[in-house]
Amino acid sequence: MTFKLDPRLQKDTFFVADLPTSRLLLMNDNQYPWFILVPRIAGVSETCQLSAAQQASVMSESNAVSQALLDLYTPTTLNVAALGNMVRQLHIHHIARFAEDKAWPAPIWGQFPSVAYTNNEAHTHINQILAHAMIKELL
């Protein structure tokens, strides 16, 4: 079985890069800096289904994305979670949250409709994260 990105993730995101184990995506919602890691391993819906080596690689990638978000956006906090309620394919959300964002302090899901990026806005965020030292090390 080969890796194929879930159609909903494909529709709702911009491609950023393929890291050693995961695909990095930007969620198309300009209300929050929001990146998603999707392990490029077919048929996996839970982190416990990854091998120990795959888990270590995904954790390293997650840490790099988290540090990049902290450095680039200086958020109040990060929300990092793997939720499979809507999309069963394993994917890990990395969301920079701010005390002044409109959903604060509630979770962002279901609070407000998404607001799409312009292509220029999306590419600005993509280029910023790709230029971060910890992400560059993974490429």
PAKOL-114637 format. One record per residue: residue number from 1; residue in one letter; x negated, y negated, z negated of N, C-alpha, C in turn. Coordinates in nm, 2 decimals, decimal comma. Layout:
% residues N
n res n_c1 n_c2 n_c3 ca_c1 ca_c2 ca_c3 c_c1 c_c2 c_c3
NUM a X Y Z X Y Z X Y Z
...
This chain:
% residues 139
n res n_c1 n_c2 n_c3 ca_c1 ca_c2 ca_c3 c_c1 c_c2 c_c3
1 m -0,08 0,12 0,00 0,00 0,00 0,00 -0,09 -0,12 0,00
2 t -0,06 -0,22 0,08 -0,14 -0,34 0,09 -0,06 -0,46 0,02
3 f -0,14 -0,56 -0,02 -0,09 -0,67 -0,09 0,00 -0,76 0,01
4 k 0,11 -0,80 -0,04 0,20 -0,89 0,04 0,26 -0,98 -0,06
5 l 0,25 -1,11 -0,04 0,31 -1,21 -0,13 0,46 -1,21 -0,13
6 d 0,52 -1,21 -0,25 0,66 -1,21 -0,26 0,72 -1,33 -0,17
7 p 0,83 -1,31 -0,10 0,88 -1,41 -0,01 0,92 -1,54 -0,09
8 r 0,97 -1,52 -0,21 1,00 -1,65 -0,29 0,88 -1,73 -0,32
9 l 0,77 -1,66 -0,36 0,65 -1,73 -0,39 0,60 -1,80 -0,26
10 q 0,61 -1,72 -0,15 0,56 -1,78 -0,02 0,64 -1,90 0,01
11 k 0,77 -1,91 -0,01 0,85 -2,02 0,02 0,83 -2,14 -0,07
12 d 0,80 -2,11 -0,20 0,80 -2,22 -0,30 0,66 -2,28 -0,33
13 t 0,56 -2,23 -0,26 0,42 -2,27 -0,29 0,34 -2,31 -0,17
14 f 0,23 -2,37 -0,20 0,12 -2,40 -0,10 0,01 -2,30 -0,13
15 f -0,05 -2,25 -0,03 -0,18 -2,17 -0,05 -0,29 -2,26 -0,09
16 v -0,37 -2,21 -0,19 -0,49 -2,29 -0,23 -0,61 -2,21 -0,19
17 a -0,62 -2,09 -0,24 -0,75 -2,01 -0,21 -0,72 -1,86 -0,25
18 d -0,80 -1,78 -0,19 -0,81 -1,64 -0,24 -0,94 -1,63 -0,33
19 l -0,92 -1,61 -0,46 -1,02 -1,59 -0,56 -1,06 -1,44 -0,55
20 p -1,16 -1,40 -0,63 -1,20 -1,26 -0,62 -1,09 -1,15 -0,63
21 t -1,00 -1,18 -0,73 -0,89 -1,08 -0,75 -0,75 -1,14 -0,71
22 s -0,73 -1,27 -0,73 -0,60 -1,33 -0,72 -0,59 -1,43 -0,60
23 r -0,47 -1,45 -0,56 -0,44 -1,57 -0,47 -0,40 -1,68 -0,56
24 l -0,45 -1,80 -0,54 -0,42 -1,92 -0,61 -0,32 -2,00 -0,53
25 l -0,21 -2,04 -0,59 -0,11 -2,12 -0,52 -0,08 -2,24 -0,60
26 l -0,03 -2,34 -0,53 0,03 -2,47 -0,59 0,18 -2,46 -0,58
27 m 0,25 -2,47 -0,69 0,39 -2,47 -0,69 0,44 -2,61 -0,62
28 n 0,54 -2,60 -0,54 0,58 -2,72 -0,47 0,69 -2,79 -0,55
29 d 0,63 -2,85 -0,66 0,72 -2,93 -0,75 0,63 -3,04 -0,81
30 n 0,64 -3,16 -0,76 0,55 -3,27 -0,80 0,58 -3,33 -0,94
31 q 0,67 -3,27 -1,01 0,70 -3,32 -1,15 0,59 -3,27 -1,25
32 y 0,52 -3,16 -1,21 0,42 -3,10 -1,31 0,30 -3,05 -1,22
33 p 0,18 -3,07 -1,27 0,07 -3,00 -1,20 0,09 -2,85 -1,24
34 w 0,11 -2,76 -1,14 0,16 -2,63 -1,16 0,10 -2,54 -1,06
35 f 0,01 -2,45 -1,11 -0,06 -2,35 -1,02 -0,02 -2,21 -1,06
36 i -0,03 -2,12 -0,97 0,01 -1,98 -0,99 -0,10 -1,89 -0,94
37 l -0,14 -1,80 -1,02 -0,23 -1,69 -0,98 -0,15 -1,56 -0,95
38 v -0,17 -1,50 -0,84 -0,11 -1,38 -0,80 -0,21 -1,27 -0,77
39 p -0,23 -1,17 -0,86 -0,33 -1,07 -0,83 -0,30 -1,01 -0,70
40 r -0,40 -0,99 -0,61 -0,37 -0,93 -0,48 -0,38 -0,78 -0,49
41 i -0,29 -0,73 -0,57 -0,29 -0,58 -0,59 -0,14 -0,54 -0,57
42 a -0,12 -0,46 -0,47 0,02 -0,42 -0,44 0,08 -0,34 -0,55
43 g 0,21 -0,36 -0,57 0,30 -0,28 -0,65 0,28 -0,31 -0,80
44 v 0,22 -0,42 -0,84 0,19 -0,45 -0,98 0,29 -0,56 -1,03
45 s 0,36 -0,53 -1,14 0,45 -0,63 -1,20 0,41 -0,67 -1,34
46 e 0,32 -0,60 -1,40 0,28 -0,63 -1,54 0,13 -0,62 -1,55
47 t 0,07 -0,70 -1,64 -0,08 -0,70 -1,65 -0,13 -0,57 -1,70
48 c -0,05 -0,49 -1,77 -0,10 -0,36 -1,82 -0,12 -0,26 -1,71
49 q -0,07 -0,29 -1,59 -0,08 -0,20 -1,48 -0,21 -0,22 -1,40
50 l -0,28 -0,33 -1,44 -0,41 -0,36 -1,38 -0,52 -0,27 -1,45
51 s -0,62 -0,24 -1,38 -0,74 -0,17 -1,44 -0,81 -0,27 -1,53
52 a -0,89 -0,21 -1,62 -0,97 -0,30 -1,71 -1,05 -0,40 -1,63
53 a -1,11 -0,36 -1,53 -1,19 -0,45 -1,45 -1,11 -0,56 -1,38
54 q -0,99 -0,52 -1,33 -0,90 -0,62 -1,27 -0,84 -0,72 -1,38
55 q -0,81 -0,66 -1,49 -0,77 -0,75 -1,60 -0,87 -0,86 -1,64
56 a -1,00 -0,81 -1,65 -1,11 -0,90 -1,68 -1,12 -1,01 -1,57
57 s -1,11 -0,97 -1,45 -1,13 -1,06 -1,34 -1,01 -1,17 -1,34
58 v -0,89 -1,12 -1,35 -0,78 -1,21 -1,36 -0,79 -1,30 -1,48
59 m -0,83 -1,25 -1,59 -0,85 -1,34 -1,71 -0,95 -1,45 -1,68
60 s -1,06 -1,41 -1,62 -1,17 -1,51 -1,58 -1,11 -1,62 -1,49
61 e -1,03 -1,57 -1,39 -0,97 -1,67 -1,29 -0,87 -1,76 -1,37
62 s -0,79 -1,70 -1,46 -0,69 -1,78 -1,53 -0,76 -1,88 -1,62
63 n -0,87 -1,84 -1,68 -0,95 -1,94 -1,76 -1,00 -2,05 -1,68
64 a -1,05 -2,02 -1,56 -1,10 -2,12 -1,47 -0,99 -2,22 -1,43
65 v -0,88 -2,17 -1,39 -0,76 -2,25 -1,35 -0,72 -2,34 -1,47
66 s -0,71 -2,28 -1,59 -0,68 -2,35 -1,71 -0,77 -2,47 -1,74
67 q -0,90 -2,44 -1,73 -1,00 -2,54 -1,76 -1,00 -2,65 -1,65
68 a -0,97 -2,61 -1,53 -0,96 -2,72 -1,43 -0,84 -2,81 -1,45
69 l -0,73 -2,75 -1,49 -0,61 -2,83 -1,53 -0,64 -2,93 -1,64
70 l -0,71 -2,88 -1,75 -0,74 -2,96 -1,86 -0,83 -3,08 -1,82
71 d -0,93 -3,05 -1,73 -1,03 -3,15 -1,69 -0,97 -3,25 -1,59
72 l -0,88 -3,20 -1,50 -0,83 -3,29 -1,40 -0,71 -3,37 -1,44
73 y -0,63 -3,32 -1,53 -0,50 -3,39 -1,57 -0,49 -3,43 -1,71
74 t -0,58 -3,39 -1,80 -0,58 -3,41 -1,94 -0,44 -3,41 -2,00
75 p -0,38 -3,29 -1,99 -0,24 -3,27 -2,04 -0,23 -3,27 -2,19
76 t -0,11 -3,28 -2,24 -0,09 -3,26 -2,39 -0,12 -3,11 -2,42
77 t -0,07 -3,02 -2,33 -0,09 -2,88 -2,35 -0,08 -2,81 -2,22
78 l -0,11 -2,68 -2,22 -0,09 -2,60 -2,10 0,01 -2,49 -2,13
79 n 0,10 -2,46 -2,04 0,18 -2,35 -2,05 0,13 -2,24 -1,95
80 v 0,08 -2,13 -2,00 0,03 -2,02 -1,92 0,11 -1,90 -1,95
81 a 0,18 -1,84 -1,85 0,27 -1,73 -1,87 0,29 -1,65 -1,75
82 a 0,31 -1,52 -1,77 0,35 -1,43 -1,67 0,49 -1,39 -1,69
83 l 0,58 -1,44 -1,61 0,72 -1,41 -1,63 0,77 -1,35 -1,50
84 g 0,84 -1,23 -1,52 0,88 -1,16 -1,40 1,03 -1,15 -1,39
85 n 1,11 -1,25 -1,44 1,25 -1,24 -1,44 1,31 -1,26 -1,30
86 m 1,25 -1,36 -1,23 1,30 -1,39 -1,09 1,22 -1,32 -0,98
87 v 1,09 -1,32 -1,00 1,00 -1,26 -0,90 0,92 -1,14 -0,98
88 r 0,95 -1,02 -0,94 0,89 -0,91 -1,01 0,74 -0,89 -0,98
89 q 0,69 -0,94 -0,87 0,54 -0,94 -0,84 0,47 -1,01 -0,95
90 l 0,36 -0,95 -1,01 0,28 -1,01 -1,11 0,23 -1,14 -1,06
91 h 0,26 -1,25 -1,14 0,21 -1,38 -1,11 0,20 -1,46 -1,24
92 i 0,10 -1,54 -1,25 0,08 -1,61 -1,38 0,08 -1,76 -1,35
93 h 0,18 -1,82 -1,42 0,20 -1,97 -1,41 0,10 -2,04 -1,50
94 h 0,04 -2,15 -1,45 -0,05 -2,24 -1,52 0,01 -2,38 -1,50
95 i 0,07 -2,43 -1,60 0,14 -2,56 -1,59 0,09 -2,66 -1,69
96 a 0,04 -2,78 -1,64 0,00 -2,89 -1,73 0,12 -2,96 -1,77
97 r 0,14 -2,97 -1,91 0,25 -3,03 -1,96 0,21 -3,16 -2,04
98 f 0,30 -3,26 -2,04 0,27 -3,38 -2,10 0,39 -3,42 -2,19
99 a 0,35 -3,48 -2,30 0,46 -3,52 -2,40 0,56 -3,62 -2,33
100 e 0,52 -3,68 -2,22 0,61 -3,78 -2,15 0,67 -3,71 -2,03
101 d 0,65 -3,58 -2,00 0,72 -3,53 -1,88 0,87 -3,51 -1,91
102 k 0,95 -3,51 -1,81 1,09 -3,52 -1,83 1,15 -3,40 -1,90
103 a 1,09 -3,29 -1,89 1,14 -3,17 -1,96 1,09 -3,15 -2,10
104 w 0,99 -3,22 -2,14 0,93 -3,21 -2,27 1,03 -3,21 -2,38
105 p 1,02 -3,13 -2,48 0,93 -3,02 -2,51 0,99 -2,89 -2,46
106 a 1,10 -2,89 -2,39 1,16 -2,77 -2,34 1,08 -2,70 -2,23
107 p 1,11 -2,57 -2,21 1,05 -2,51 -2,09 1,09 -2,58 -1,96
108 i 1,02 -2,57 -1,86 1,05 -2,65 -1,73 1,16 -2,57 -1,65
109 w 1,17 -2,44 -1,67 1,26 -2,36 -1,59 1,41 -2,40 -1,61
110 g 1,48 -2,44 -1,50 1,62 -2,46 -1,51 1,65 -2,60 -1,57
111 q 1,55 -2,68 -1,60 1,58 -2,82 -1,65 1,62 -2,92 -1,54
112 f 1,55 -2,92 -1,44 1,57 -3,02 -1,33 1,54 -2,96 -1,20
113 p 1,60 -3,00 -1,09 1,57 -2,95 -0,96 1,43 -2,98 -0,92
114 s 1,36 -2,90 -0,84 1,23 -2,93 -0,80 1,22 -3,05 -0,71
115 v 1,11 -3,12 -0,71 1,09 -3,24 -0,63 0,96 -3,20 -0,54
116 a 0,98 -3,18 -0,42 0,88 -3,14 -0,33 0,77 -3,24 -0,31
117 y 0,64 -3,19 -0,30 0,53 -3,27 -0,26 0,54 -3,32 -0,12
118 t 0,48 -3,43 -0,09 0,45 -3,46 0,05 0,33 -3,37 0,09
119 n 0,30 -3,35 0,21 0,18 -3,27 0,25 0,06 -3,34 0,20
120 n 0,05 -3,47 0,20 -0,07 -3,54 0,15 -0,09 -3,52 0,00
121 e 0,02 -3,53 -0,07 0,02 -3,51 -0,22 -0,03 -3,37 -0,25
122 a 0,03 -3,27 -0,18 -0,01 -3,13 -0,21 -0,16 -3,11 -0,18
123 h -0,21 -3,16 -0,07 -0,35 -3,14 -0,03 -0,44 -3,22 -0,13
124 t -0,40 -3,33 -0,18 -0,48 -3,40 -0,28 -0,50 -3,31 -0,40
125 h -0,39 -3,25 -0,45 -0,40 -3,15 -0,57 -0,49 -3,03 -0,53
126 i -0,47 -2,98 -0,42 -0,54 -2,86 -0,37 -0,69 -2,89 -0,36
127 n -0,72 -3,01 -0,30 -0,86 -3,04 -0,29 -0,93 -3,07 -0,43
128 q -0,85 -3,13 -0,52 -0,91 -3,15 -0,65 -0,94 -3,03 -0,72
129 i -0,85 -2,93 -0,72 -0,88 -2,81 -0,79 -0,99 -2,73 -0,73
130 l -0,99 -2,73 -0,59 -1,10 -2,66 -0,52 -1,24 -2,72 -0,55
131 a -1,24 -2,85 -0,58 -1,37 -2,91 -0,61 -1,42 -2,89 -0,75
132 h -1,33 -2,84 -0,84 -1,37 -2,82 -0,98 -1,48 -2,71 -0,99
133 a -1,58 -2,74 -1,07 -1,69 -2,65 -1,08 -1,66 -2,50 -1,11
134 m -1,56 -2,48 -1,20 -1,53 -2,34 -1,24 -1,46 -2,27 -1,12
135 i -1,38 -2,34 -1,04 -1,31 -2,28 -0,93 -1,41 -2,25 -0,82
136 k -1,50 -2,35 -0,80 -1,60 -2,33 -0,69 -1,69 -2,21 -0,72
137 e -1,72 -2,18 -0,85 -1,80 -2,06 -0,88 -1,73 -1,93 -0,84
138 l -1,60 -1,93 -0,83 -1,52 -1,82 -0,80 -1,51 -1,80 -0,65
139 l -1,53 -1,90 -0,57 -1,50 -1,89 -0,43 -1,63 -1,83 -0,35
